[in-house]
């Protein structure tokens, strides 16, 4: 797993390859750095042709969630 710090949060990438498709998922956890392990899972419907593409997309998606730019997705209440 990869963990990327961003604005006091940790984005934990947990992409995996969908069996039989060769595609990688958009799947991640976000939690506050230095706090308990209060984490929230996020995922999206998009898939990617390589693990590297999926990791980059997960990081960008996580940043957008933290910045409040993804409708109906929030981390404001994470402690």
N, CA, C and O atoms as a Maestro MAE file, in Angstrom:
{
 s_m_m2io_version
 :::
 2.0.0
}

f_m_ct {
 s_m_title
 :::
 protein
 m_atom[316] {
  # First column is atom index #
  i_m_mmod_type
  r_m_x_coord
  r_m_y_coord
  r_m_z_coord
  i_m_residue_number
  s_m_chain_name
  s_m_pdb_residue_name
  s_m_pdb_atom_name
  i_m_atomic_number
  :::
  1 25 0.838 -1.184 0.000 1 A "UNK " " N  " 7
  2 3 0.000 0.000 0.000 1 A "UNK " " CA " 6
  3 2 0.881 1.246 0.000 1 A "UNK " " C  " 6
  4 15 1.989 1.256 0.537 1 A "UNK " " O  " 8
  5 25 0.363 2.261 -0.604 2 A "UNK " " N  " 7
  6 3 1.062 3.535 -0.653 2 A "UNK " " CA " 6
  7 2 0.309 4.554 0.182 2 A "UNK " " C  " 6
  8 15 -0.918 4.633 0.115 2 A "UNK " " O  " 8
  9 25 1.044 5.338 0.974 3 A "UNK " " N  " 7
  10 3 0.425 6.379 1.791 3 A "UNK " " CA " 6
  11 2 1.033 7.716 1.398 3 A "UNK " " C  " 6
  12 15 2.252 7.890 1.419 3 A "UNK " " O  " 8
  13 25 0.164 8.660 1.038 4 A "UNK " " N  " 7
  14 3 0.579 9.975 0.586 4 A "UNK " " CA " 6
  15 2 0.036 11.022 1.551 4 A "UNK " " C  " 6
  16 15 -1.179 11.111 1.730 4 A "UNK " " O  " 8
  17 25 0.906 11.821 2.180 5 A "UNK " " N  " 7
  18 3 0.421 12.888 3.050 5 A "UNK " " CA " 6
  19 2 -0.088 14.066 2.222 5 A "UNK " " C  " 6
  20 15 0.483 14.400 1.185 5 A "UNK " " O  " 8
  21 25 -1.169 14.691 2.693 6 A "UNK " " N  " 7
  22 3 -1.722 15.851 1.997 6 A "UNK " " CA " 6
  23 2 -2.566 16.661 2.970 6 A "UNK " " C  " 6
  24 15 -3.584 16.180 3.467 6 A "UNK " " O  " 8
  25 25 -2.142 17.894 3.242 7 A "UNK " " N  " 7
  26 3 -2.887 18.841 4.068 7 A "UNK " " CA " 6
  27 2 -3.352 18.257 5.404 7 A "UNK " " C  " 6
  28 15 -4.497 18.467 5.805 7 A "UNK " " O  " 8
  29 25 -2.473 17.525 6.093 8 A "UNK " " N  " 7
  30 3 -2.816 16.972 7.397 8 A "UNK " " CA " 6
  31 2 -3.562 15.646 7.345 8 A "UNK " " C  " 6
  32 15 -3.959 15.108 8.378 8 A "UNK " " O  " 8
  33 25 -3.748 15.128 6.148 9 A "UNK " " N  " 7
  34 3 -4.413 13.839 5.962 9 A "UNK " " CA " 6
  35 2 -3.433 12.848 5.352 9 A "UNK " " C  " 6
  36 15 -2.411 13.235 4.785 9 A "UNK " " O  " 8
  37 25 -3.753 11.582 5.473 10 A "UNK " " N  " 7
  38 3 -3.009 10.523 4.799 10 A "UNK " " CA " 6
  39 2 -3.956 9.864 3.795 10 A "UNK " " C  " 6
  40 15 -5.043 9.410 4.152 10 A "UNK " " O  " 8
  41 25 -3.526 9.821 2.549 11 A "UNK " " N  " 7
  42 3 -4.274 9.125 1.501 11 A "UNK " " CA " 6
  43 2 -3.602 7.767 1.329 11 A "UNK " " C  " 6
  44 15 -2.431 7.687 0.958 11 A "UNK " " O  " 8
  45 25 -4.344 6.712 1.597 12 A "UNK " " N  " 7
  46 3 -3.819 5.359 1.481 12 A "UNK " " CA " 6
  47 2 -4.409 4.692 0.245 12 A "UNK " " C  " 6
  48 15 -5.594 4.364 0.209 12 A "UNK " " O  " 8
  49 25 -3.577 4.498 -0.755 13 A "UNK " " N  " 7
  50 3 -4.012 3.902 -2.020 13 A "UNK " " CA " 6
  51 2 -4.153 2.391 -1.834 13 A "UNK " " C  " 6
  52 15 -3.235 1.732 -1.345 13 A "UNK " " O  " 8
  53 25 -5.311 1.846 -2.229 14 A "UNK " " N  " 7
  54 3 -5.494 0.396 -2.156 14 A "UNK " " CA " 6
  55 2 -6.103 -0.158 -3.433 14 A "UNK " " C  " 6
  56 15 -6.981 -1.020 -3.398 14 A "UNK " " O  " 8
  57 25 -5.627 0.346 -4.547 15 A "UNK " " N  " 7
  58 3 -6.106 -0.134 -5.838 15 A "UNK " " CA " 6
  59 2 -5.812 -1.630 -5.989 15 A "UNK " " C  " 6
  60 15 -4.837 -2.139 -5.438 15 A "UNK " " O  " 8
  61 25 -6.646 -2.304 -6.722 16 A "UNK " " N  " 7
  62 3 -6.421 -3.716 -7.004 16 A "UNK " " CA " 6
  63 2 -6.871 -4.017 -8.424 16 A "UNK " " C  " 6
  64 15 -7.666 -3.284 -9.012 16 A "UNK " " O  " 8
  65 25 -6.354 -5.091 -8.952 17 A "UNK " " N  " 7
  66 3 -6.695 -5.484 -10.315 17 A "UNK " " CA " 6
  67 2 -7.972 -6.318 -10.304 17 A "UNK " " C  " 6
  68 15 -8.090 -7.287 -9.555 17 A "UNK " " O  " 8
  69 25 -8.914 -5.930 -11.138 18 A "UNK " " N  " 7
  70 3 -10.179 -6.650 -11.247 18 A "UNK " " CA " 6
  71 2 -9.917 -7.960 -11.994 18 A "UNK " " C  " 6
  72 15 -9.421 -7.966 -13.121 18 A "UNK " " O  " 8
  73 25 -10.258 -9.052 -11.341 19 A "UNK " " N  " 7
  74 3 -9.993 -10.373 -11.898 19 A "UNK " " CA " 6
  75 2 -10.563 -10.518 -13.317 19 A "UNK " " C  " 6
  76 15 -11.731 -10.222 -13.572 19 A "UNK " " O  " 8
  77 25 -9.719 -10.973 -14.207 20 A "UNK " " N  " 7
  78 3 -10.143 -11.267 -15.568 20 A "UNK " " CA " 6
  79 2 -10.243 -10.068 -16.492 20 A "UNK " " C  " 6
  80 15 -10.452 -10.233 -17.693 20 A "UNK " " O  " 8
  81 25 -10.098 -8.856 -15.953 21 A "UNK " " N  " 7
  82 3 -10.263 -7.679 -16.809 21 A "UNK " " CA " 6
  83 2 -8.932 -7.011 -17.144 21 A "UNK " " C  " 6
  84 15 -8.816 -6.313 -18.151 21 A "UNK " " O  " 8
  85 25 -7.928 -7.229 -16.290 22 A "UNK " " N  " 7
  86 3 -6.659 -6.557 -16.476 22 A "UNK " " CA " 6
  87 2 -6.714 -5.075 -16.120 22 A "UNK " " C  " 6
  88 15 -5.751 -4.348 -16.359 22 A "UNK " " O  " 8
  89 25 -7.829 -4.621 -15.551 23 A "UNK " " N  " 7
  90 3 -8.012 -3.214 -15.197 23 A "UNK " " CA " 6
  91 2 -7.820 -3.023 -13.693 23 A "UNK " " C  " 6
  92 15 -8.015 -3.950 -12.907 23 A "UNK " " O  " 8
  93 25 -7.434 -1.800 -13.306 24 A "UNK " " N  " 7
  94 3 -7.161 -1.457 -11.916 24 A "UNK " " CA " 6
  95 2 -8.208 -0.484 -11.414 24 A "UNK " " C  " 6
  96 15 -8.690 0.362 -12.167 24 A "UNK " " O  " 8
  97 25 -8.565 -0.604 -10.132 25 A "UNK " " N  " 7
  98 3 -9.658 0.162 -9.539 25 A "UNK " " CA " 6
  99 2 -9.217 1.499 -8.953 25 A "UNK " " C  " 6
  100 15 -8.032 1.753 -8.739 25 A "UNK " " O  " 8
  101 25 -10.209 2.337 -8.705 26 A "UNK " " N  " 7
  102 3 -10.043 3.602 -7.993 26 A "UNK " " CA " 6
  103 2 -10.549 3.345 -6.573 26 A "UNK " " C  " 6
  104 15 -11.755 3.369 -6.328 26 A "UNK " " O  " 8
  105 25 -9.619 3.098 -5.631 27 A "UNK " " N  " 7
  106 3 -9.977 2.653 -4.293 27 A "UNK " " CA " 6
  107 2 -8.948 3.192 -3.303 27 A "UNK " " C  " 6
  108 15 -7.752 2.959 -3.474 27 A "UNK " " O  " 8
  109 25 -9.401 3.920 -2.253 28 A "UNK " " N  " 7
  110 3 -8.482 4.530 -1.316 28 A "UNK " " CA " 6
  111 2 -9.113 4.738 0.044 28 A "UNK " " C  " 6
  112 15 -10.332 4.670 0.200 28 A "UNK " " O  " 8
  113 25 -8.261 4.992 1.027 29 A "UNK " " N  " 7
  114 3 -8.672 5.364 2.377 29 A "UNK " " CA " 6
  115 2 -8.101 6.739 2.678 29 A "UNK " " C  " 6
  116 15 -7.022 7.088 2.199 29 A "UNK " " O  " 8
  117 25 -8.829 7.524 3.477 30 A "UNK " " N  " 7
  118 3 -8.316 8.813 3.934 30 A "UNK " " CA " 6
  119 2 -8.501 8.893 5.441 30 A "UNK " " C  " 6
  120 15 -9.559 8.551 5.970 30 A "UNK " " O  " 8
  121 25 -7.458 9.348 6.124 31 A "UNK " " N  " 7
  122 3 -7.507 9.559 7.568 31 A "UNK " " CA " 6
  123 2 -6.623 10.733 7.934 31 A "UNK " " C  " 6
  124 15 -5.769 11.144 7.149 31 A "UNK " " O  " 8
  125 25 -6.823 11.270 9.120 32 A "UNK " " N  " 7
  126 3 -5.986 12.387 9.588 32 A "UNK " " CA " 6
  127 2 -4.634 11.857 10.054 32 A "UNK " " C  " 6
  128 15 -4.553 10.796 10.673 32 A "UNK " " O  " 8
  129 25 -3.590 12.596 9.755 33 A "UNK " " N  " 7
  130 3 -2.244 12.240 10.204 33 A "UNK " " CA " 6
  131 2 -2.127 12.563 11.694 33 A "UNK " " C  " 6
  132 15 -2.584 13.608 12.155 33 A "UNK " " O  " 8
  133 25 -1.503 11.643 12.438 34 A "UNK " " N  " 7
  134 3 -1.240 11.870 13.844 34 A "UNK " " CA " 6
  135 2 -2.430 11.650 14.760 34 A "UNK " " C  " 6
  136 15 -2.330 11.886 15.963 34 A "UNK " " O  " 8
  137 25 -3.533 11.210 14.227 35 A "UNK " " N  " 7
  138 3 -4.718 10.922 15.039 35 A "UNK " " CA " 6
  139 2 -4.880 9.409 15.103 35 A "UNK " " C  " 6
  140 15 -4.055 8.666 14.572 35 A "UNK " " O  " 8
  141 25 -5.945 8.957 15.756 36 A "UNK " " N  " 7
  142 3 -6.244 7.528 15.776 36 A "UNK " " CA " 6
  143 2 -6.438 7.016 14.360 36 A "UNK " " C  " 6
  144 15 -6.319 7.780 13.402 36 A "UNK " " O  " 8
  145 25 -6.722 5.787 14.224 37 A "UNK " " N  " 7
  146 3 -6.883 5.202 12.888 37 A "UNK " " CA " 6
  147 2 -8.316 5.342 12.393 37 A "UNK " " C  " 6
  148 15 -8.902 4.375 11.905 37 A "UNK " " O  " 8
  149 25 -8.877 6.523 12.513 38 A "UNK " " N  " 7
  150 3 -10.198 6.797 11.971 38 A "UNK " " CA " 6
  151 2 -10.031 7.025 10.473 38 A "UNK " " C  " 6
  152 15 -9.500 8.050 10.045 38 A "UNK " " O  " 8
  153 25 -10.482 6.074 9.696 39 A "UNK " " N  " 7
  154 3 -10.316 6.113 8.245 39 A "UNK " " CA " 6
  155 2 -11.668 6.051 7.550 39 A "UNK " " C  " 6
  156 15 -12.632 5.503 8.085 39 A "UNK " " O  " 8
  157 25 -11.724 6.610 6.376 40 A "UNK " " N  " 7
  158 3 -12.932 6.504 5.563 40 A "UNK " " CA " 6
  159 2 -12.517 5.972 4.195 40 A "UNK " " C  " 6
  160 15 -11.542 6.439 3.607 40 A "UNK " " O  " 8
  161 25 -13.264 4.996 3.697 41 A "UNK " " N  " 7
  162 3 -13.001 4.409 2.384 41 A "UNK " " CA " 6
  163 2 -13.741 5.185 1.299 41 A "UNK " " C  " 6
  164 15 -14.874 5.630 1.484 41 A "UNK " " O  " 8
  165 25 -13.070 5.333 0.171 42 A "UNK " " N  " 7
  166 3 -13.659 5.964 -1.010 42 A "UNK " " CA " 6
  167 2 -13.312 5.121 -2.225 42 A "UNK " " C  " 6
  168 15 -12.248 4.505 -2.294 42 A "UNK " " O  " 8
  169 25 -14.226 5.106 -3.174 43 A "UNK " " N  " 7
  170 3 -13.956 4.410 -4.429 43 A "UNK " " CA " 6
  171 2 -14.737 5.107 -5.535 43 A "UNK " " C  " 6
  172 15 -15.628 5.917 -5.279 43 A "UNK " " O  " 8
  173 25 -14.391 4.779 -6.740 44 A "UNK " " N  " 7
  174 3 -15.082 5.347 -7.883 44 A "UNK " " CA " 6
  175 2 -15.291 4.289 -8.944 44 A "UNK " " C  " 6
  176 15 -14.693 3.215 -8.875 44 A "UNK " " O  " 8
  177 25 -16.132 4.576 -9.926 45 A "UNK " " N  " 7
  178 3 -16.460 3.579 -10.940 45 A "UNK " " CA " 6
  179 2 -15.386 3.408 -12.018 45 A "UNK " " C  " 6
  180 15 -15.398 2.422 -12.754 45 A "UNK " " O  " 8
  181 25 -14.467 4.356 -12.112 46 A "UNK " " N  " 7
  182 3 -13.462 4.286 -13.176 46 A "UNK " " CA " 6
  183 2 -12.454 3.182 -12.911 46 A "UNK " " C  " 6
  184 15 -12.141 2.872 -11.761 46 A "UNK " " O  " 8
  185 25 -11.951 2.594 -13.985 47 A "UNK " " N  " 7
  186 3 -10.852 1.639 -13.896 47 A "UNK " " CA " 6
  187 2 -9.758 2.112 -14.845 47 A "UNK " " C  " 6
  188 15 -9.991 2.948 -15.719 47 A "UNK " " O  " 8
  189 25 -8.556 1.560 -14.656 48 A "UNK " " N  " 7
  190 3 -7.388 2.045 -15.366 48 A "UNK " " CA " 6
  191 2 -6.578 0.885 -15.928 48 A "UNK " " C  " 6
  192 15 -6.582 -0.208 -15.361 48 A "UNK " " O  " 8
  193 25 -5.881 1.116 -17.043 49 A "UNK " " N  " 7
  194 3 -5.179 0.014 -17.697 49 A "UNK " " CA " 6
  195 2 -3.927 -0.463 -16.962 49 A "UNK " " C  " 6
  196 15 -3.493 -1.600 -17.152 49 A "UNK " " O  " 8
  197 25 -3.345 0.396 -16.126 50 A "UNK " " N  " 7
  198 3 -2.137 -0.005 -15.394 50 A "UNK " " CA " 6
  199 2 -2.274 0.367 -13.919 50 A "UNK " " C  " 6
  200 15 -3.059 1.238 -13.545 50 A "UNK " " O  " 8
  201 25 -1.487 -0.319 -13.098 51 A "UNK " " N  " 7
  202 3 -1.472 0.002 -11.674 51 A "UNK " " CA " 6
  203 2 -0.970 1.433 -11.465 51 A "UNK " " C  " 6
  204 15 -1.501 2.161 -10.626 51 A "UNK " " O  " 8
  205 25 0.031 1.827 -12.212 52 A "UNK " " N  " 7
  206 3 0.583 3.178 -12.088 52 A "UNK " " CA " 6
  207 2 -0.474 4.240 -12.383 52 A "UNK " " C  " 6
  208 15 -0.556 5.243 -11.674 52 A "UNK " " O  " 8
  209 25 -1.280 4.032 -13.420 53 A "UNK " " N  " 7
  210 3 -2.361 4.969 -13.735 53 A "UNK " " CA " 6
  211 2 -3.383 5.026 -12.604 53 A "UNK " " C  " 6
  212 15 -3.873 6.100 -12.255 53 A "UNK " " O  " 8
  213 25 -3.701 3.873 -12.037 54 A "UNK " " N  " 7
  214 3 -4.681 3.814 -10.942 54 A "UNK " " CA " 6
  215 2 -4.150 4.516 -9.699 54 A "UNK " " C  " 6
  216 15 -4.902 5.227 -9.033 54 A "UNK " " O  " 8
  217 25 -2.882 4.336 -9.371 55 A "UNK " " N  " 7
  218 3 -2.283 4.989 -8.207 55 A "UNK " " CA " 6
  219 2 -2.344 6.505 -8.378 55 A "UNK " " C  " 6
  220 15 -2.721 7.224 -7.452 55 A "UNK " " O  " 8
  221 25 -1.974 6.989 -9.564 56 A "UNK " " N  " 7
  222 3 -2.017 8.430 -9.822 56 A "UNK " " CA " 6
  223 2 -3.441 8.957 -9.698 56 A "UNK " " C  " 6
  224 15 -3.656 10.025 -9.125 56 A "UNK " " O  " 8
  225 25 -4.413 8.223 -10.227 57 A "UNK " " N  " 7
  226 3 -5.820 8.640 -10.159 57 A "UNK " " CA " 6
  227 2 -6.327 8.625 -8.713 57 A "UNK " " C  " 6
  228 15 -7.079 9.515 -8.316 57 A "UNK " " O  " 8
  229 25 -5.928 7.631 -7.929 58 A "UNK " " N  " 7
  230 3 -6.330 7.559 -6.520 58 A "UNK " " CA " 6
  231 2 -5.787 8.759 -5.754 58 A "UNK " " C  " 6
  232 15 -6.504 9.358 -4.954 58 A "UNK " " O  " 8
  233 25 -4.537 9.113 -5.991 59 A "UNK " " N  " 7
  234 3 -3.933 10.261 -5.311 59 A "UNK " " CA " 6
  235 2 -4.666 11.547 -5.672 59 A "UNK " " C  " 6
  236 15 -4.974 12.357 -4.797 59 A "UNK " " O  " 8
  237 25 -4.939 11.732 -6.930 60 A "UNK " " N  " 7
  238 3 -5.640 12.944 -7.374 60 A "UNK " " CA " 6
  239 2 -7.068 12.977 -6.809 60 A "UNK " " C  " 6
  240 15 -7.527 14.023 -6.352 60 A "UNK " " O  " 8
  241 25 -7.758 11.854 -6.837 61 A "UNK " " N  " 7
  242 3 -9.115 11.769 -6.308 61 A "UNK " " CA " 6
  243 2 -9.112 12.092 -4.806 61 A "UNK " " C  " 6
  244 15 -9.971 12.831 -4.324 61 A "UNK " " O  " 8
  245 25 -8.144 11.533 -4.074 62 A "UNK " " N  " 7
  246 3 -8.032 11.807 -2.647 62 A "UNK " " CA " 6
  247 2 -7.790 13.282 -2.364 62 A "UNK " " C  " 6
  248 15 -8.396 13.848 -1.454 62 A "UNK " " O  " 8
  249 25 -6.915 13.900 -3.130 63 A "UNK " " N  " 7
  250 3 -6.654 15.340 -2.960 63 A "UNK " " CA " 6
  251 2 -7.913 16.153 -3.209 63 A "UNK " " C  " 6
  252 15 -8.210 17.093 -2.471 63 A "UNK " " O  " 8
  253 25 -8.645 15.792 -4.241 64 A "UNK " " N  " 7
  254 3 -9.879 16.512 -4.571 64 A "UNK " " CA " 6
  255 2 -10.925 16.345 -3.463 64 A "UNK " " C  " 6
  256 15 -11.642 17.294 -3.146 64 A "UNK " " O  " 8
  257 25 -11.016 15.161 -2.879 65 A "UNK " " N  " 7
  258 3 -11.942 14.938 -1.762 65 A "UNK " " CA " 6
  259 2 -11.547 15.823 -0.579 65 A "UNK " " C  " 6
  260 15 -12.392 16.512 -0.007 65 A "UNK " " O  " 8
  261 25 -10.276 15.805 -0.219 66 A "UNK " " N  " 7
  262 3 -9.791 16.617 0.903 66 A "UNK " " CA " 6
  263 2 -10.036 18.098 0.653 66 A "UNK " " C  " 6
  264 15 -10.368 18.835 1.581 66 A "UNK " " O  " 8
  265 25 -9.877 18.539 -0.581 67 A "UNK " " N  " 7
  266 3 -10.094 19.947 -0.931 67 A "UNK " " CA " 6
  267 2 -11.571 20.316 -1.037 67 A "UNK " " C  " 6
  268 15 -11.905 21.476 -1.278 67 A "UNK " " O  " 8
  269 25 -12.462 19.330 -0.857 68 A "UNK " " N  " 7
  270 3 -13.900 19.594 -0.911 68 A "UNK " " CA " 6
  271 2 -14.445 19.772 -2.314 68 A "UNK " " C  " 6
  272 15 -15.460 20.444 -2.502 68 A "UNK " " O  " 8
  273 25 -13.790 19.183 -3.302 69 A "UNK " " N  " 7
  274 3 -14.174 19.358 -4.697 69 A "UNK " " CA " 6
  275 2 -14.922 18.174 -5.297 69 A "UNK " " C  " 6
  276 15 -15.180 18.147 -6.501 69 A "UNK " " O  " 8
  277 25 -15.272 17.192 -4.462 70 A "UNK " " N  " 7
  278 3 -16.024 16.029 -4.946 70 A "UNK " " CA " 6
  279 2 -17.369 16.023 -4.234 70 A "UNK " " C  " 6
  280 15 -17.441 15.845 -3.019 70 A "UNK " " O  " 8
  281 25 -18.395 16.214 -4.979 71 A "UNK " " N  " 7
  282 3 -19.755 16.297 -4.421 71 A "UNK " " CA " 6
  283 2 -20.101 15.020 -3.644 71 A "UNK " " C  " 6
  284 15 -19.840 13.905 -4.096 71 A "UNK " " O  " 8
  285 25 -20.691 15.217 -2.474 72 A "UNK " " N  " 7
  286 3 -21.167 14.129 -1.605 72 A "UNK " " CA " 6
  287 2 -20.051 13.313 -0.958 72 A "UNK " " C  " 6
  288 15 -20.328 12.287 -0.338 72 A "UNK " " O  " 8
  289 25 -18.794 13.744 -1.088 73 A "UNK " " N  " 7
  290 3 -17.673 13.066 -0.434 73 A "UNK " " CA " 6
  291 2 -16.997 14.079 0.474 73 A "UNK " " C  " 6
  292 15 -16.610 15.155 0.018 73 A "UNK " " O  " 8
  293 25 -16.848 13.748 1.768 74 A "UNK " " N  " 7
  294 3 -16.254 14.689 2.706 74 A "UNK " " CA " 6
  295 2 -15.410 13.951 3.744 74 A "UNK " " C  " 6
  296 15 -15.663 12.791 4.070 74 A "UNK " " O  " 8
  297 25 -14.402 14.657 4.252 75 A "UNK " " N  " 7
  298 3 -13.588 14.134 5.345 75 A "UNK " " CA " 6
  299 2 -13.608 15.111 6.523 75 A "UNK " " C  " 6
  300 15 -12.827 14.964 7.463 75 A "UNK " " O  " 8
  301 25 -14.475 16.080 6.478 76 A "UNK " " N  " 7
  302 3 -14.537 17.139 7.490 76 A "UNK " " CA " 6
  303 2 -14.738 16.583 8.897 76 A "UNK " " C  " 6
  304 15 -14.226 17.160 9.857 76 A "UNK " " O  " 8
  305 25 -15.446 15.513 9.040 77 A "UNK " " N  " 7
  306 3 -15.757 14.986 10.376 77 A "UNK " " CA " 6
  307 2 -14.770 13.942 10.875 77 A "UNK " " C  " 6
  308 15 -14.957 13.394 11.962 77 A "UNK " " O  " 8
  309 25 -13.723 13.653 10.108 78 A "UNK " " N  " 7
  310 3 -12.737 12.675 10.569 78 A "UNK " " CA " 6
  311 2 -11.913 13.271 11.693 78 A "UNK " " C  " 6
  312 15 -11.478 14.420 11.615 78 A "UNK " " O  " 8
  313 25 -11.701 12.492 12.729 79 A "UNK " " N  " 7
  314 3 -10.886 12.994 13.845 79 A "UNK " " CA " 6
  315 2 -9.580 12.233 13.900 79 A "UNK " " C  " 6
  316 15 -8.746 12.498 14.766 79 A "UNK " " O  " 8
  :::
 }
 m_bond[315] {
  # First column is bond index #
  i_m_from
  i_m_to
  i_m_order
  :::
  1 1 2 1
  2 2 3 1
  3 3 4 2
  4 3 5 1
  5 5 6 1
  6 6 7 1
  7 7 8 2
  8 7 9 1
  9 9 10 1
  10 10 11 1
  11 11 12 2
  12 11 13 1
  13 13 14 1
  14 14 15 1
  15 15 16 2
  16 15 17 1
  17 17 18 1
  18 18 19 1
  19 19 20 2
  20 19 21 1
  21 21 22 1
  22 22 23 1
  23 23 24 2
  24 23 25 1
  25 25 26 1
  26 26 27 1
  27 27 28 2
  28 27 29 1
  29 29 30 1
  30 30 31 1
  31 31 32 2
  32 31 33 1
  33 33 34 1
  34 34 35 1
  35 35 36 2
  36 35 37 1
  37 37 38 1
  38 38 39 1
  39 39 40 2
  40 39 41 1
  41 41 42 1
  42 42 43 1
  43 43 44 2
  44 43 45 1
  45 45 46 1
  46 46 47 1
  47 47 48 2
  48 47 49 1
  49 49 50 1
  50 50 51 1
  51 51 52 2
  52 51 53 1
  53 53 54 1
  54 54 55 1
  55 55 56 2
  56 55 57 1
  57 57 58 1
  58 58 59 1
  59 59 60 2
  60 59 61 1
  61 61 62 1
  62 62 63 1
  63 63 64 2
  64 63 65 1
  65 65 66 1
  66 66 67 1
  67 67 68 2
  68 67 69 1
  69 69 70 1
  70 70 71 1
  71 71 72 2
  72 71 73 1
  73 73 74 1
  74 74 75 1
  75 75 76 2
  76 75 77 1
  77 77 78 1
  78 78 79 1
  79 79 80 2
  80 79 81 1
  81 81 82 1
  82 82 83 1
  83 83 84 2
  84 83 85 1
  85 85 86 1
  86 86 87 1
  87 87 88 2
  88 87 89 1
  89 89 90 1
  90 90 91 1
  91 91 92 2
  92 91 93 1
  93 93 94 1
  94 94 95 1
  95 95 96 2
  96 95 97 1
  97 97 98 1
  98 98 99 1
  99 99 100 2
  100 99 101 1
  101 101 102 1
  102 102 103 1
  103 103 104 2
  104 103 105 1
  105 105 106 1
  106 106 107 1
  107 107 108 2
  108 107 109 1
  109 109 110 1
  110 110 111 1
  111 111 112 2
  112 111 113 1
  113 113 114 1
  114 114 115 1
  115 115 116 2
  116 115 117 1
  117 117 118 1
  118 118 119 1
  119 119 120 2
  120 119 121 1
  121 121 122 1
  122 122 123 1
  123 123 124 2
  124 123 125 1
  125 125 126 1
  126 126 127 1
  127 127 128 2
  128 127 129 1
  129 129 130 1
  130 130 131 1
  131 131 132 2
  132 131 133 1
  133 133 134 1
  134 134 135 1
  135 135 136 2
  136 135 137 1
  137 137 138 1
  138 138 139 1
  139 139 140 2
  140 139 141 1
  141 141 142 1
  142 142 143 1
  143 143 144 2
  144 143 145 1
  145 145 146 1
  146 146 147 1
  147 147 148 2
  148 147 149 1
  149 149 150 1
  150 150 151 1
  151 151 152 2
  152 151 153 1
  153 153 154 1
  154 154 155 1
  155 155 156 2
  156 155 157 1
  157 157 158 1
  158 158 159 1
  159 159 160 2
  160 159 161 1
  161 161 162 1
  162 162 163 1
  163 163 164 2
  164 163 165 1
  165 165 166 1
  166 166 167 1
  167 167 168 2
  168 167 169 1
  169 169 170 1
  170 170 171 1
  171 171 172 2
  172 171 173 1
  173 173 174 1
  174 174 175 1
  175 175 176 2
  176 175 177 1
  177 177 178 1
  178 178 179 1
  179 179 180 2
  180 179 181 1
  181 181 182 1
  182 182 183 1
  183 183 184 2
  184 183 185 1
  185 185 186 1
  186 186 187 1
  187 187 188 2
  188 187 189 1
  189 189 190 1
  190 190 191 1
  191 191 192 2
  192 191 193 1
  193 193 194 1
  194 194 195 1
  195 195 196 2
  196 195 197 1
  197 197 198 1
  198 198 199 1
  199 199 200 2
  200 199 201 1
  201 201 202 1
  202 202 203 1
  203 203 204 2
  204 203 205 1
  205 205 206 1
  206 206 207 1
  207 207 208 2
  208 207 209 1
  209 209 210 1
  210 210 211 1
  211 211 212 2
  212 211 213 1
  213 213 214 1
  214 214 215 1
  215 215 216 2
  216 215 217 1
  217 217 218 1
  218 218 219 1
  219 219 220 2
  220 219 221 1
  221 221 222 1
  222 222 223 1
  223 223 224 2
  224 223 225 1
  225 225 226 1
  226 226 227 1
  227 227 228 2
  228 227 229 1
  229 229 230 1
  230 230 231 1
  231 231 232 2
  232 231 233 1
  233 233 234 1
  234 234 235 1
  235 235 236 2
  236 235 237 1
  237 237 238 1
  238 238 239 1
  239 239 240 2
  240 239 241 1
  241 241 242 1
  242 242 243 1
  243 243 244 2
  244 243 245 1
  245 245 246 1
  246 246 247 1
  247 247 248 2
  248 247 249 1
  249 249 250 1
  250 250 251 1
  251 251 252 2
  252 251 253 1
  253 253 254 1
  254 254 255 1
  255 255 256 2
  256 255 257 1
  257 257 258 1
  258 258 259 1
  259 259 260 2
  260 259 261 1
  261 261 262 1
  262 262 263 1
  263 263 264 2
  264 263 265 1
  265 265 266 1
  266 266 267 1
  267 267 268 2
  268 267 269 1
  269 269 270 1
  270 270 271 1
  271 271 272 2
  272 271 273 1
  273 273 274 1
  274 274 275 1
  275 275 276 2
  276 275 277 1
  277 277 278 1
  278 278 279 1
  279 279 280 2
  280 279 281 1
  281 281 282 1
  282 282 283 1
  283 283 284 2
  284 283 285 1
  285 285 286 1
  286 286 287 1
  287 287 288 2
  288 287 289 1
  289 289 290 1
  290 290 291 1
  291 291 292 2
  292 291 293 1
  293 293 294 1
  294 294 295 1
  295 295 296 2
  296 295 297 1
  297 297 298 1
  298 298 299 1
  299 299 300 2
  300 299 301 1
  301 301 302 1
  302 302 303 1
  303 303 304 2
  304 303 305 1
  305 305 306 1
  306 306 307 1
  307 307 308 2
  308 307 309 1
  309 309 310 1
  310 310 311 1
  311 311 312 2
  312 311 313 1
  313 313 314 1
  314 314 315 1
  315 315 316 2
  :::
 }
}
